[in-house]
Amino acid sequence: MCIVTLLPLWLIIHRLESVNLKKVHSQAKILGTIVTVGGAMLMTLIKGARVDLPWTEGVQAATTSAAAQDPVKGAIMLAIGCISWAGFVILQTITLKSYPAELSLTALICMMGTIEGSVLAIGMEWGNPSAWAIGLDTKLLAAAYSGVICSGMSYYIQGVVLKTKGPVFVTAFSPLCMVLVAIMGSIFLSEVLYMGRILGAIVIVMGLYMVLWGKSKDQQPGSGNDKVADLPTASAVAAAAAASSANDEKTEDDVHFVSLEVART
């Protein structure tokens, strides 16, 4: 949720995104960002009435112990994560301008992540050899899925979209993950849905549409519209043809006059 709010500010500071408050499409991007954040907060904070679906009827809602939670530390860690992710997207955007090789950049990112993660894991799990045990279970599946799909493929696709659409287009879909998690959690894990989550999901989709609409209306230099505007019109072509014909006739008259003068002399 924070990435959608922080990234546009960072992009404006780094001059990677232009905002003109007098333009409707810029207003739509700003308003869409606010609406998207509001929808995410609605999904998180508002519970509302329970919505029973055929596969969740009779399922008891999961309860967590309040004693095991630390909201302050959690909020700080989430803020650090959002700021770091926003910085990563901006850094990837800047890097792709000077190094436009998405696949090689993805390999370098994954390699550095592997080195840093290994050093951190060794430091955190020092003296605990059972943490390094590999078994054919869901832990191995989760690690493989995270490495191949969430890191390898997603970074590559993200790089391609960053080059063609820009960072705002990429990060605008971040709150949509909450919607997909709520839907898939209800279907595959039989998690109970509440009215607050459904209303928040609808608000998120509305805000996402506003951001994408405003982004599509941005006039980029060298776009197709500028090229069409430079093309000559039919009237201009006709005027140029008439002027060329008049110049040809004038040239023939001048040549004929010069020939007569030469003959007289």
C-alpha positions as CSV (number, residue, x, y, z in Angstrom):
1,M,0.0,0.0,0.0
2,C,2.8,2.4,0.9
3,I,4.6,1.7,-2.5
4,V,1.8,3.4,-4.4
5,T,2.0,6.5,-2.2
6,L,5.8,6.8,-2.0
7,L,6.8,5.9,-5.5
8,P,5.1,8.9,-7.3
9,L,6.8,11.3,-4.9
10,W,10.2,9.8,-5.5
11,L,9.6,9.8,-9.3
12,I,8.7,13.5,-9.3
13,I,11.8,14.2,-7.2
14,H,14.1,12.2,-9.6
15,R,12.3,13.7,-12.6
16,L,11.2,10.3,-13.9
17,E,7.5,11.3,-13.9
18,S,5.9,14.6,-15.0
19,V,2.8,15.9,-13.2
20,N,0.8,18.9,-14.4
21,L,-2.0,19.7,-12.0
22,K,-3.8,21.7,-14.8
23,K,-4.2,18.5,-16.9
24,V,-7.1,16.1,-16.3
25,H,-4.9,13.0,-16.8
26,S,-2.5,14.2,-14.1
27,Q,-5.3,14.9,-11.7
28,A,-6.6,11.4,-12.5
29,K,-3.3,9.8,-11.6
30,I,-3.1,11.7,-8.3
31,L,-6.8,11.0,-7.4
32,G,-6.4,7.3,-8.5
33,T,-3.4,6.9,-6.2
34,I,-5.4,8.3,-3.2
35,V,-8.4,6.1,-4.0
36,T,-6.2,3.0,-4.3
37,V,-4.5,3.7,-1.0
38,G,-8.0,4.3,0.6
39,G,-9.2,0.9,-0.8
40,A,-6.2,-0.9,0.6
41,M,-6.8,0.7,4.1
42,L,-10.4,-0.2,3.8
43,M,-9.5,-3.9,3.2
44,T,-7.1,-3.8,6.1
45,L,-8.9,-1.9,8.8
46,I,-12.6,-2.4,8.1
47,K,-14.0,-5.8,8.8
48,G,-17.8,-5.5,8.3
49,A,-20.3,-8.3,8.0
50,R,-19.2,-11.8,7.2
51,V,-19.9,-13.1,3.7
52,D,-20.6,-16.8,3.6
53,L,-19.6,-18.5,0.3
54,P,-20.4,-22.1,-0.6
55,W,-16.9,-23.3,0.3
56,T,-16.6,-21.2,3.6
57,E,-20.0,-22.1,5.2
58,G,-19.4,-23.4,8.7
59,V,-15.7,-22.4,8.8
60,Q,-14.6,-20.6,11.9
61,A,-12.7,-17.4,11.4
62,A,-9.0,-17.6,12.4
63,T,-8.1,-15.8,15.6
64,T,-4.6,-14.6,16.5
65,S,-3.2,-13.9,19.9
66,A,-2.8,-10.2,20.6
67,A,0.1,-10.9,23.0
68,A,2.2,-12.2,20.2
69,Q,1.8,-9.0,18.1
70,D,3.9,-5.9,18.1
71,P,2.2,-3.2,16.0
72,V,5.0,-0.6,16.4
73,K,7.8,-2.9,15.2
74,G,5.5,-4.3,12.5
75,A,4.7,-0.8,11.2
76,I,8.4,0.2,11.2
77,M,9.4,-2.9,9.3
78,L,6.7,-2.4,6.8
79,A,7.7,1.2,6.2
80,I,11.3,0.2,5.7
81,G,10.2,-2.5,3.3
82,C,8.1,-0.1,1.3
83,I,10.8,2.6,1.1
84,S,13.3,0.0,0.0
85,W,11.0,-1.4,-2.6
86,A,10.3,2.0,-4.0
87,G,14.0,2.7,-4.2
88,F,14.6,-0.6,-5.9
89,V,12.1,0.2,-8.6
90,I,13.6,3.7,-9.2
91,L,17.1,2.2,-9.3
92,Q,16.0,-0.4,-11.8
93,T,14.4,2.2,-14.0
94,I,17.5,4.4,-14.0
95,T,19.7,1.3,-14.7
96,L,17.7,0.2,-17.7
97,K,18.3,3.5,-19.4
98,S,22.0,2.9,-19.5
99,Y,22.0,-0.9,-19.5
100,P,18.9,-2.0,-21.5
101,A,19.4,-5.7,-21.0
102,E,16.5,-7.0,-18.9
103,L,17.6,-10.6,-18.8
104,S,21.2,-9.9,-17.8
105,L,20.1,-7.3,-15.2
106,T,17.7,-9.9,-13.7
107,A,20.5,-12.4,-13.4
108,L,22.7,-9.8,-11.7
109,I,19.9,-8.9,-9.3
110,C,19.2,-12.5,-8.4
111,M,22.9,-13.2,-7.9
112,M,23.4,-10.3,-5.5
113,G,20.2,-11.4,-3.7
114,T,21.6,-14.9,-3.3
115,I,24.9,-13.6,-1.9
116,E,23.3,-11.2,0.5
117,G,20.6,-13.7,1.6
118,S,23.2,-16.4,2.2
119,V,25.3,-14.1,4.4
120,L,22.3,-13.0,6.4
121,A,21.0,-16.6,6.8
122,I,24.4,-17.8,8.0
123,G,24.5,-15.0,10.6
124,M,20.9,-15.6,11.8
125,E,21.0,-19.4,11.8
126,W,24.6,-19.9,13.1
127,G,24.7,-23.0,15.2
128,N,21.4,-24.3,13.9
129,P,22.2,-27.0,11.3
130,S,18.6,-28.2,11.1
131,A,17.6,-24.9,9.4
132,W,19.7,-26.0,6.3
133,A,18.0,-29.4,6.0
134,I,16.4,-29.9,2.6
135,G,13.3,-32.1,2.3
136,L,10.7,-32.9,-0.3
137,D,8.0,-30.8,1.3
138,T,6.2,-27.5,1.0
139,K,9.3,-25.6,2.3
140,L,11.3,-26.7,-0.7
141,L,8.3,-25.9,-3.0
142,A,8.0,-22.4,-1.5
143,A,11.7,-21.7,-1.9
144,A,11.7,-22.9,-5.5
145,Y,8.5,-20.9,-6.4
146,S,9.9,-17.8,-4.7
147,G,13.2,-18.1,-6.6
148,V,11.9,-19.0,-10.0
149,I,8.6,-17.1,-10.2
150,C,8.7,-14.3,-7.6
151,S,12.3,-13.3,-8.3
152,G,13.4,-14.6,-11.7
153,M,10.4,-14.2,-13.9
154,S,8.9,-11.2,-12.1
155,Y,12.1,-9.1,-12.2
156,Y,12.4,-9.8,-15.9
157,I,8.8,-9.0,-16.7
158,Q,9.0,-5.9,-14.4
159,G,12.1,-4.7,-16.3
160,V,10.4,-5.1,-19.7
161,V,7.3,-3.2,-18.5
162,L,9.5,-0.5,-16.9
163,K,11.1,0.2,-20.3
164,T,7.9,0.4,-22.2
165,K,5.3,1.8,-19.7
166,G,7.3,3.3,-16.8
167,P,7.4,2.7,-13.1
168,V,4.0,4.2,-12.3
169,F,2.3,1.6,-14.5
170,V,4.3,-1.2,-12.8
171,T,3.6,-0.2,-9.2
172,A,0.0,0.7,-9.8
173,F,-0.8,-3.0,-9.7
174,S,0.8,-3.5,-6.3
175,P,-2.5,-3.1,-4.3
176,L,-4.1,-5.6,-6.7
177,C,-2.1,-8.3,-4.9
178,M,-4.3,-7.8,-1.8
179,V,-7.4,-8.5,-3.9
180,L,-5.9,-11.6,-5.5
181,V,-4.6,-12.9,-2.1
182,A,-8.1,-12.4,-0.6
183,I,-9.8,-14.3,-3.5
184,M,-7.3,-17.1,-3.7
185,G,-7.2,-17.4,0.1
186,S,-10.9,-17.8,0.2
187,I,-10.9,-20.4,-2.6
188,F,-7.9,-22.5,-1.7
189,L,-7.6,-22.0,2.1
190,S,-11.3,-21.5,2.9
191,E,-10.6,-18.1,4.6
192,V,-13.6,-16.2,5.6
193,L,-14.4,-13.0,3.6
194,Y,-15.9,-9.9,5.1
195,M,-17.8,-7.0,3.5
196,G,-14.9,-4.6,4.2
197,R,-12.5,-6.6,2.1
198,I,-15.0,-6.8,-0.8
199,L,-15.7,-3.1,-0.7
200,G,-12.0,-2.3,-0.4
201,A,-11.2,-4.5,-3.4
202,I,-13.8,-2.6,-5.5
203,V,-12.3,0.7,-4.5
204,I,-8.8,-0.6,-5.3
205,V,-9.9,-1.6,-8.8
206,M,-11.5,1.8,-9.3
207,G,-8.4,3.7,-8.3
208,L,-6.2,1.4,-10.4
209,Y,-8.4,2.2,-13.5
210,M,-8.0,5.9,-12.8
211,V,-4.2,5.7,-12.6
212,L,-3.9,3.7,-15.7
213,W,-6.3,6.0,-17.6
214,G,-4.3,9.0,-16.6
215,K,-1.0,7.3,-17.5
216,S,-2.4,6.4,-20.9
217,K,-3.2,10.1,-21.6
218,D,0.3,11.3,-20.9
219,Q,1.9,12.9,-24.0
220,Q,5.4,11.5,-24.4
221,P,7.9,13.3,-26.6
222,G,8.3,11.6,-29.9
223,S,5.0,9.7,-29.6
224,G,2.8,8.7,-32.5
225,N,0.7,11.8,-32.0
226,D,3.6,14.1,-32.6
227,K,4.6,12.2,-35.7
228,V,1.1,12.5,-37.1
229,A,1.0,16.2,-36.4
230,D,4.2,16.7,-38.5
231,L,2.7,15.0,-41.6
232,P,1.7,17.4,-44.4
233,T,-2.0,17.9,-45.1
234,A,-3.7,17.5,-48.5
235,S,-4.0,21.3,-48.9
236,A,-0.3,21.8,-48.1
237,V,0.6,19.1,-50.7
238,A,-1.6,20.8,-53.3
239,A,-0.1,24.2,-52.5
240,A,3.4,22.9,-52.8
241,A,2.6,21.2,-56.1
242,A,1.1,24.5,-57.5
243,A,4.2,26.4,-56.4
244,S,6.5,23.9,-58.0
245,S,4.6,24.1,-61.2
246,A,4.7,27.9,-61.2
247,N,8.5,27.8,-60.6
248,D,8.9,25.4,-63.5
249,E,6.9,27.7,-65.9
250,K,8.9,30.7,-64.7
251,T,12.2,28.8,-65.3
252,E,11.1,27.9,-68.9
253,D,10.2,31.5,-69.6
254,D,13.6,32.7,-68.3
255,V,15.4,30.2,-70.5
256,H,13.4,31.2,-73.6
257,F,14.2,34.9,-72.9
258,V,17.9,34.2,-72.5
259,S,17.8,32.2,-75.8
260,L,16.2,35.2,-77.7
261,E,18.8,37.6,-76.3
262,V,21.7,35.4,-77.4
263,A,20.1,35.1,-80.9
264,R,19.8,38.9,-81.3
265,T,23.5,39.4,-80.3
